[in-house]
Amino acid sequence: MKTLKTLMSIALLFTFIAVQSQNINLKTETMKTITFNSGGLNLAGNLYLPKNFDESQTYPAVVVVGGSLTSVKEQMAGSYAKQMAENGIIALAFDYSHFGESEGQPRQYEDPENKLRDLKSAVSYLLTLPYISNVGGFGICTSAGNMMYLASEDKRLKATATVAGWFPDEKTLPLLYVSQENIDHLINSGQEAKKHYAETGENTIVLAYSNTDKTASHFGPMEYYMDNKRGGGVAEWKNEFSLMSWEPWLSFDPIAKAENITTPTIIIHSDNSALPDNAKKVHEQLQGEKELVWLEGNHFDFYDQENKVAEASAKAINFFKKHLK
């Protein structure tokens, strides 16, 4: 009798393991790794698919990008892409060239024009998929600004959404970087680093974020990046900033692009997110159908805090479902 009970227990155990394995497989089947070409470089992405995905049907798609400066697809982009897919919208989170698993030298090099090229290539890739009907753009933090560049030029985009957008301009830069003299110094150091790279192949790297090191490109408090249970613990991410990035980074001006955007756009922001007045300015200058949604929460909350990601995602999803048909 004991032998029979033992055999039954073992059988139940294997059944449980088999069911759990099946559940894991079902979960992983909602995301597949892909690559696409951008300017001769292979870019790595994760394509998030709705539950019960059927290639014979057509779906709207959203280009979900790499989020903040230096971030990778496994951080905030992946969190929002998952939310999109769970609500019937295909979403692509990918690494920009020079970052993460994507190709591109020098590494950790920020250039808005490179990112614009990559975004256009991502749109082109999605439109090759037979089950995709329309494409929208979705950017978090820095990539919200990158989306302004894309929407101002690429009329294939049918809707755009931003969350906690980084929208600097020439008027706010001196406030952010102490003075115009310091900005000039940083640009100078970037030009010298670029010259050094051309001559030696050596990429001069500094910390991207730090609470204590003032040579970092972004000096504290930077809790999301300093916390190993949050962004700082994402193995694929590197806390590095190529010094030669300073000139293109300090020329980043998404507000100047807004007046050329006729694509329906939703700006999701808060008083405690970066440059709230500039987010309102972007909204004011948009030329197409537009919405401004004001939530509560700190800037970094919108990166990974479940309630804030869900709240911001819900606003964006409703907007996309209205415009991506």
C-alpha positions as a Markdown table, in Angstrom:
| # | Residue | x | y | z |
|---|---|---|---|---|
| 1 | Met | 0.0 | 0.0 | 0.0 |
| 2 | Lys | 2.9 | 2.4 | 0.9 |
| 3 | Thr | 4.5 | 1.5 | -2.4 |
| 4 | Leu | 1.3 | 2.5 | -4.3 |
| 5 | Lys | 1.1 | 5.8 | -2.4 |
| 6 | Thr | 4.7 | 6.5 | -3.1 |
| 7 | Leu | 4.2 | 5.9 | -6.8 |
| 8 | Met | 1.1 | 8.0 | -6.9 |
| 9 | Ser | 3.0 | 10.9 | -5.1 |
| 10 | Ile | 5.8 | 10.6 | -7.7 |
| 11 | Ala | 3.3 | 10.7 | -10.5 |
| 12 | Leu | 1.6 | 13.7 | -9.1 |
| 13 | Leu | 4.9 | 15.4 | -8.7 |
| 14 | Phe | 5.9 | 14.8 | -12.3 |
| 15 | Thr | 2.4 | 16.0 | -13.4 |
| 16 | Phe | 2.9 | 19.2 | -11.4 |
| 17 | Ile | 6.4 | 19.7 | -13.0 |
| 18 | Ala | 5.0 | 19.1 | -16.5 |
| 19 | Val | 2.2 | 21.7 | -15.9 |
| 20 | Gln | 4.6 | 24.2 | -14.5 |
| 21 | Ser | 6.9 | 23.7 | -17.5 |
| 22 | Gln | 4.0 | 24.1 | -19.9 |
| 23 | Asn | 3.1 | 27.4 | -18.1 |
| 24 | Ile | 6.7 | 28.6 | -18.5 |
| 25 | Asn | 6.7 | 27.8 | -22.1 |
| 26 | Leu | 3.4 | 29.6 | -22.7 |
| 27 | Lys | 4.8 | 32.7 | -21.0 |
| 28 | Thr | 8.0 | 32.7 | -23.0 |
| 29 | Glu | 6.1 | 32.2 | -26.2 |
| 30 | Thr | 4.6 | 35.7 | -25.8 |
| 31 | Met | 8.0 | 37.2 | -26.4 |
| 32 | Lys | 10.5 | 36.3 | -29.1 |
| 33 | Thr | 14.0 | 37.7 | -29.8 |
| 34 | Ile | 14.6 | 39.3 | -33.1 |
| 35 | Thr | 17.2 | 41.3 | -35.0 |
| 36 | Phe | 16.9 | 43.9 | -37.7 |
| 37 | Asn | 19.3 | 46.1 | -39.7 |
| 38 | Ser | 19.9 | 49.7 | -39.1 |
| 39 | Gly | 22.6 | 51.5 | -41.1 |
| 40 | Gly | 24.5 | 48.3 | -41.6 |
| 41 | Leu | 24.4 | 47.3 | -37.9 |
| 42 | Asn | 22.4 | 44.4 | -36.4 |
| 43 | Leu | 20.1 | 45.6 | -33.7 |
| 44 | Ala | 18.7 | 43.2 | -31.0 |
| 45 | Gly | 15.1 | 43.4 | -29.9 |
| 46 | Asn | 12.4 | 41.6 | -28.0 |
| 47 | Leu | 9.1 | 41.4 | -29.8 |
| 48 | Tyr | 6.2 | 41.1 | -27.3 |
| 49 | Leu | 3.1 | 39.3 | -28.7 |
| 50 | Pro | -0.5 | 39.2 | -27.3 |
| 51 | Lys | -1.8 | 36.1 | -25.7 |
| 52 | Asn | -3.1 | 33.6 | -28.2 |
| 53 | Phe | -1.2 | 35.4 | -30.9 |
| 54 | Asp | -2.4 | 34.3 | -34.4 |
| 55 | Glu | -0.3 | 35.2 | -37.5 |
| 56 | Ser | -3.3 | 35.1 | -39.7 |
| 57 | Gln | -4.8 | 38.1 | -37.9 |
| 58 | Thr | -3.7 | 41.7 | -38.0 |
| 59 | Tyr | -2.6 | 43.7 | -35.0 |
| 60 | Pro | -1.5 | 47.2 | -34.2 |
| 61 | Ala | 2.1 | 47.6 | -33.2 |
| 62 | Val | 4.1 | 50.0 | -31.0 |
| 63 | Val | 7.8 | 50.8 | -31.3 |
| 64 | Val | 8.8 | 50.7 | -27.6 |
| 65 | Val | 12.3 | 52.0 | -27.3 |
| 66 | Gly | 15.2 | 51.8 | -24.8 |
| 67 | Gly | 13.9 | 54.3 | -22.4 |
| 68 | Ser | 16.3 | 56.5 | -20.5 |
| 69 | Leu | 19.9 | 57.4 | -21.5 |
| 70 | Thr | 22.1 | 54.3 | -21.7 |
| 71 | Ser | 19.2 | 52.0 | -20.8 |
| 72 | Val | 18.6 | 48.6 | -22.4 |
| 73 | Lys | 15.5 | 46.7 | -23.5 |
| 74 | Glu | 15.5 | 44.7 | -20.3 |
| 75 | Gln | 14.7 | 47.8 | -18.3 |
| 76 | Met | 11.7 | 50.2 | -18.6 |
| 77 | Ala | 11.1 | 49.5 | -22.3 |
| 78 | Gly | 10.5 | 45.8 | -21.6 |
| 79 | Ser | 8.1 | 46.6 | -18.8 |
| 80 | Tyr | 6.0 | 48.8 | -20.9 |
| 81 | Ala | 6.2 | 46.5 | -23.9 |
| 82 | Lys | 4.8 | 43.7 | -21.8 |
| 83 | Gln | 1.9 | 45.9 | -20.7 |
| 84 | Met | 1.1 | 46.6 | -24.4 |
| 85 | Ala | 1.2 | 43.0 | -25.4 |
| 86 | Glu | -1.1 | 42.0 | -22.5 |
| 87 | Asn | -3.6 | 44.4 | -23.9 |
| 88 | Gly | -3.5 | 43.2 | -27.5 |
| 89 | Ile | -0.9 | 45.4 | -28.9 |
| 90 | Ile | 2.4 | 44.0 | -30.4 |
| 91 | Ala | 5.4 | 45.9 | -28.9 |
| 92 | Leu | 9.0 | 46.0 | -29.8 |
| 93 | Ala | 11.6 | 46.8 | -27.2 |
| 94 | Phe | 15.1 | 47.0 | -28.7 |
| 95 | Asp | 18.6 | 48.1 | -27.9 |
| 96 | Tyr | 19.8 | 51.2 | -29.8 |
| 97 | Ser | 23.0 | 50.8 | -31.7 |
| 98 | His | 26.1 | 51.2 | -29.5 |
| 99 | Phe | 24.1 | 49.8 | -26.5 |
| 100 | Gly | 23.2 | 46.4 | -25.0 |
| 101 | Glu | 23.2 | 43.5 | -27.4 |
| 102 | Ser | 23.1 | 45.7 | -30.5 |
| 103 | Glu | 26.1 | 46.3 | -32.7 |
| 104 | Gly | 27.9 | 49.7 | -33.0 |
| 105 | Gln | 31.2 | 51.2 | -32.1 |
| 106 | Pro | 32.2 | 53.0 | -30.0 |
| 107 | Arg | 30.1 | 51.5 | -27.1 |
| 108 | Gln | 27.9 | 53.6 | -24.9 |
| 109 | Tyr | 27.9 | 56.4 | -27.4 |
| 110 | Glu | 24.8 | 58.7 | -27.3 |
| 111 | Asp | 23.8 | 60.5 | -30.5 |
| 112 | Pro | 20.2 | 61.5 | -31.2 |
| 113 | Glu | 20.7 | 61.2 | -35.0 |
| 114 | Asn | 21.8 | 57.6 | -34.6 |
| 115 | Lys | 18.8 | 56.9 | -32.5 |
| 116 | Leu | 16.5 | 58.5 | -35.1 |
| 117 | Arg | 18.0 | 56.2 | -37.8 |
| 118 | Asp | 17.4 | 53.2 | -35.5 |
| 119 | Leu | 13.8 | 54.2 | -34.8 |
| 120 | Lys | 13.1 | 54.6 | -38.5 |
| 121 | Ser | 14.6 | 51.1 | -39.1 |
| 122 | Ala | 12.5 | 49.7 | -36.3 |
| 123 | Val | 9.4 | 51.1 | -38.0 |
| 124 | Ser | 10.5 | 49.6 | -41.3 |
| 125 | Tyr | 11.1 | 46.2 | -39.7 |
| 126 | Leu | 7.6 | 46.1 | -38.1 |
| 127 | Leu | 6.0 | 47.0 | -41.3 |
| 128 | Thr | 7.5 | 44.0 | -43.0 |
| 129 | Leu | 5.6 | 41.7 | -40.7 |
| 130 | Pro | 2.3 | 40.6 | -42.4 |
| 131 | Tyr | 0.3 | 40.6 | -39.2 |
| 132 | Ile | 0.9 | 44.3 | -38.4 |
| 133 | Ser | -1.5 | 46.9 | -39.5 |
| 134 | Asn | -0.2 | 50.2 | -38.2 |
| 135 | Val | 2.7 | 51.4 | -36.2 |
| 136 | Gly | 3.0 | 53.9 | -33.3 |
| 137 | Gly | 5.8 | 55.1 | -31.2 |
| 138 | Phe | 6.2 | 54.9 | -27.4 |
| 139 | Gly | 9.1 | 56.5 | -25.5 |
| 140 | Ile | 10.0 | 56.8 | -21.9 |
| 141 | Cys | 12.4 | 59.5 | -20.5 |
| 142 | Thr | 15.1 | 60.3 | -23.1 |
| 143 | Ser | 13.4 | 58.1 | -25.7 |
| 144 | Ala | 10.3 | 60.3 | -25.3 |
| 145 | Gly | 12.5 | 63.1 | -26.8 |
| 146 | Asn | 13.8 | 60.7 | -29.4 |
| 147 | Met | 10.1 | 60.0 | -30.4 |
| 148 | Met | 9.7 | 63.7 | -31.1 |
| 149 | Tyr | 12.5 | 63.4 | -33.6 |
| 150 | Leu | 10.8 | 60.4 | -35.2 |
| 151 | Ala | 7.3 | 61.8 | -35.2 |
| 152 | Ser | 8.5 | 65.0 | -36.8 |
| 153 | Glu | 10.0 | 63.2 | -39.8 |
| 154 | Asp | 8.4 | 59.7 | -40.2 |
| 155 | Lys | 4.8 | 60.0 | -41.4 |
| 156 | Arg | 4.4 | 56.2 | -41.2 |
| 157 | Leu | 3.9 | 56.7 | -37.5 |
| 158 | Lys | 0.2 | 56.7 | -36.7 |
| 159 | Ala | 0.3 | 57.7 | -33.0 |
| 160 | Thr | 2.9 | 58.6 | -30.4 |
| 161 | Ala | 3.0 | 58.3 | -26.6 |
| 162 | Thr | 5.5 | 59.5 | -24.1 |
| 163 | Val | 5.9 | 58.9 | -20.3 |
| 164 | Ala | 8.1 | 61.0 | -18.0 |
| 165 | Gly | 9.7 | 62.6 | -21.1 |
| 166 | Trp | 13.1 | 64.2 | -21.1 |
| 167 | Phe | 12.5 | 67.4 | -23.1 |
| 168 | Pro | 15.5 | 69.7 | -22.7 |
| 169 | Asp | 16.1 | 72.8 | -24.8 |
| 170 | Glu | 18.8 | 75.5 | -25.0 |
| 171 | Lys | 17.1 | 77.6 | -22.3 |
| 172 | Thr | 17.0 | 74.8 | -19.6 |
| 173 | Leu | 20.5 | 73.3 | -20.3 |
| 174 | Pro | 22.4 | 76.0 | -18.4 |
| 175 | Leu | 20.1 | 75.3 | -15.4 |
| 176 | Leu | 20.8 | 71.6 | -15.6 |
| 177 | Tyr | 24.5 | 71.8 | -16.1 |
| 178 | Val | 25.3 | 74.7 | -13.8 |
| 179 | Ser | 26.3 | 77.3 | -16.4 |
| 180 | Gln | 26.9 | 77.9 | -20.1 |
| 181 | Glu | 30.7 | 77.8 | -19.3 |
| 182 | Asn | 30.4 | 74.3 | -17.9 |
| 183 | Ile | 28.4 | 73.2 | -21.0 |
| 184 | Asp | 31.1 | 74.6 | -23.2 |
| 185 | His | 33.7 | 72.7 | -21.1 |
| 186 | Leu | 31.8 | 69.4 | -21.5 |
| 187 | Ile | 31.4 | 69.9 | -25.2 |
| 188 | Asn | 35.1 | 70.6 | -25.4 |
| 189 | Ser | 36.0 | 67.4 | -23.5 |
| 190 | Gly | 33.7 | 65.4 | -25.8 |
| 191 | Gln | 35.4 | 66.8 | -28.9 |
| 192 | Glu | 38.8 | 65.9 | -27.4 |
| 193 | Ala | 37.6 | 62.4 | -26.6 |
| 194 | Lys | 36.3 | 62.0 | -30.1 |
| 195 | Lys | 39.7 | 63.1 | -31.5 |
| 196 | His | 41.4 | 60.7 | -29.1 |
| 197 | Tyr | 39.2 | 57.8 | -30.3 |
| 198 | Ala | 39.9 | 58.6 | -34.0 |
| 199 | Glu | 43.7 | 58.5 | -33.3 |
| 200 | Thr | 43.9 | 55.6 | -30.9 |
| 201 | Gly | 40.7 | 53.6 | -31.0 |
| 202 | Glu | 40.4 | 54.2 | -27.2 |
| 203 | Asn | 36.9 | 55.0 | -26.0 |
| 204 | Thr | 37.0 | 57.3 | -22.9 |
| 205 | Ile | 34.3 | 56.2 | -20.5 |
| 206 | Val | 32.9 | 57.8 | -17.4 |
| 207 | Leu | 30.1 | 56.7 | -15.1 |
| 208 | Ala | 26.6 | 57.4 | -16.5 |
| 209 | Tyr | 25.0 | 57.8 | -13.1 |
| 210 | Ser | 26.3 | 58.3 | -9.6 |
| 211 | Asn | 25.2 | 59.6 | -6.2 |
| 212 | Thr | 28.8 | 60.5 | -5.2 |
| 213 | Asp | 31.0 | 60.9 | -8.3 |
| 214 | Lys | 30.6 | 64.3 | -9.8 |
| 215 | Thr | 32.5 | 63.2 | -13.0 |
| 216 | Ala | 29.4 | 61.0 | -13.9 |
| 217 | Ser | 27.3 | 62.3 | -16.8 |
| 218 | His | 24.4 | 62.4 | -14.3 |
| 219 | Phe | 25.1 | 63.2 | -10.7 |
| 220 | Gly | 22.7 | 62.0 | -7.9 |
| 221 | Pro | 20.3 | 61.3 | -6.4 |
| 222 | Met | 20.0 | 58.4 | -8.9 |
| 223 | Glu | 18.1 | 55.8 | -6.8 |
| 224 | Tyr | 16.9 | 53.7 | -9.8 |
| 225 | Tyr | 20.4 | 53.1 | -11.1 |
| 226 | Met | 22.1 | 52.8 | -7.7 |
| 227 | Asp | 19.6 | 50.1 | -6.5 |
| 228 | Asn | 20.6 | 46.5 | -7.5 |
| 229 | Lys | 16.9 | 45.5 | -6.9 |
| 230 | Arg | 15.9 | 48.1 | -9.6 |
| 231 | Gly | 17.7 | 49.3 | -12.8 |
| 232 | Gly | 21.1 | 48.9 | -11.3 |
| 233 | Gly | 20.6 | 45.1 | -11.0 |
| 234 | Val | 19.8 | 44.5 | -14.7 |
| 235 | Ala | 22.7 | 42.5 | -15.9 |
| 236 | Glu | 22.5 | 43.7 | -19.5 |
| 237 | Trp | 22.9 | 47.3 | -18.5 |
| 238 | Lys | 26.2 | 49.1 | -18.1 |
| 239 | Asn | 26.6 | 52.2 | -16.0 |
| 240 | Glu | 28.8 | 53.8 | -18.6 |
| 241 | Phe | 28.7 | 57.0 | -20.8 |
| 242 | Ser | 31.2 | 57.6 | -23.6 |
| 243 | Leu | 32.8 | 60.9 | -23.1 |
| 244 | Met | 32.5 | 61.7 | -26.8 |
| 245 | Ser | 28.7 | 61.8 | -26.4 |
| 246 | Trp | 28.7 | 65.2 | -24.8 |
| 247 | Glu | 28.4 | 67.3 | -27.9 |
| 248 | Pro | 25.5 | 65.4 | -29.5 |
| 249 | Trp | 23.8 | 64.9 | -26.1 |
| 250 | Leu | 24.0 | 68.6 | -25.3 |
| 251 | Ser | 22.5 | 69.4 | -28.7 |
| 252 | Phe | 19.4 | 67.3 | -28.0 |
| 253 | Asp | 16.4 | 69.5 | -28.5 |
| 254 | Pro | 13.1 | 67.6 | -28.8 |
| 255 | Ile | 11.0 | 70.7 | -28.1 |
| 256 | Ala | 12.2 | 72.2 | -31.4 |
| 257 | Lys | 10.7 | 69.2 | -33.2 |
| 258 | Ala | 7.2 | 69.5 | -31.7 |
| 259 | Glu | 5.9 | 72.2 | -34.0 |
| 260 | Asn | 6.4 | 69.8 | -37.0 |
| 261 | Ile | 4.4 | 66.9 | -35.5 |
| 262 | Thr | 0.9 | 66.3 | -36.8 |
| 263 | Thr | 0.8 | 62.7 | -35.6 |
| 264 | Pro | -1.7 | 62.2 | -32.8 |
| 265 | Thr | 0.3 | 62.4 | -29.6 |
| 266 | Ile | -0.3 | 61.8 | -25.9 |
| 267 | Ile | 2.1 | 63.3 | -23.3 |
| 268 | Ile | 2.0 | 61.5 | -19.9 |
| 269 | His | 3.9 | 63.4 | -17.2 |
| 270 | Ser | 3.9 | 64.5 | -13.6 |
| 271 | Asp | 5.0 | 67.5 | -11.5 |
| 272 | Asn | 7.8 | 65.4 | -10.1 |
| 273 | Ser | 9.0 | 64.1 | -13.4 |
| 274 | Ala | 11.8 | 65.8 | -15.3 |
| 275 | Leu | 11.2 | 69.3 | -16.6 |
| 276 | Pro | 7.4 | 69.4 | -16.2 |
| 277 | Asp | 7.1 | 72.9 | -17.8 |
| 278 | Asn | 8.9 | 71.6 | -20.9 |
| 279 | Ala | 6.5 | 68.7 | -21.2 |
| 280 | Lys | 3.6 | 71.2 | -21.2 |
| 281 | Lys | 5.5 | 73.3 | -23.8 |
| 282 | Val | 5.9 | 70.2 | -26.1 |
| 283 | His | 2.2 | 69.6 | -25.8 |
| 284 | Glu | 1.3 | 73.2 | -26.6 |
| 285 | Gln | 3.4 | 73.1 | -29.8 |
| 286 | Leu | 2.2 | 69.8 | -31.2 |
| 287 | Gln | 0.1 | 70.4 | -34.4 |
| 288 | Gly | -2.0 | 67.3 | -34.5 |
| 289 | Glu | -4.6 | 65.7 | -32.2 |
| 290 | Lys | -3.1 | 65.7 | -28.7 |
| 291 | Glu | -3.7 | 64.9 | -25.1 |
| 292 | Leu | -1.9 | 65.9 | -21.9 |
| 293 | Val | -2.3 | 63.5 | -19.0 |
| 294 | Trp | -1.0 | 64.6 | -15.6 |
| 295 | Leu | -0.3 | 61.9 | -13.0 |
| 296 | Glu | 1.3 | 61.8 | -9.6 |
| 297 | Gly | 4.6 | 60.1 | -9.0 |
| 298 | Asn | 8.4 | 60.7 | -9.1 |
| 299 | His | 10.3 | 60.5 | -12.3 |
| 300 | Phe | 11.9 | 57.1 | -11.5 |
| 301 | Asp | 8.6 | 55.7 | -10.3 |
| 302 | Phe | 7.4 | 55.6 | -13.9 |
| 303 | Tyr | 10.4 | 53.4 | -14.8 |
| 304 | Asp | 9.6 | 50.3 | -12.8 |
| 305 | Gln | 7.1 | 50.8 | -10.0 |
| 306 | Glu | 4.3 | 48.4 | -10.9 |
| 307 | Asn | 1.4 | 50.7 | -10.0 |
| 308 | Lys | 2.9 | 53.7 | -11.9 |
| 309 | Val | 3.8 | 51.6 | -15.0 |
| 310 | Ala | 0.3 | 50.1 | -15.1 |
| 311 | Glu | -1.3 | 53.6 | -14.7 |
| 312 | Ala | 0.8 | 55.2 | -17.4 |
| 313 | Ser | 0.4 | 52.2 | -19.7 |
| 314 | Ala | -3.4 | 52.2 | -19.4 |
| 315 | Lys | -3.5 | 55.8 | -20.6 |
| 316 | Ala | -1.2 | 55.1 | -23.5 |
| 317 | Ile | -3.0 | 51.8 | -24.4 |
| 318 | Asn | -6.4 | 53.6 | -24.7 |
| 319 | Phe | -4.8 | 56.3 | -26.9 |
| 320 | Phe | -3.2 | 53.7 | -29.1 |
| 321 | Lys | -6.4 | 51.6 | -29.5 |
| 322 | Lys | -8.1 | 54.8 | -30.6 |
| 323 | His | -5.5 | 55.6 | -33.3 |
| 324 | Leu | -3.9 | 52.3 | -34.3 |
| 325 | Lys | -6.7 | 50.4 | -36.1 |
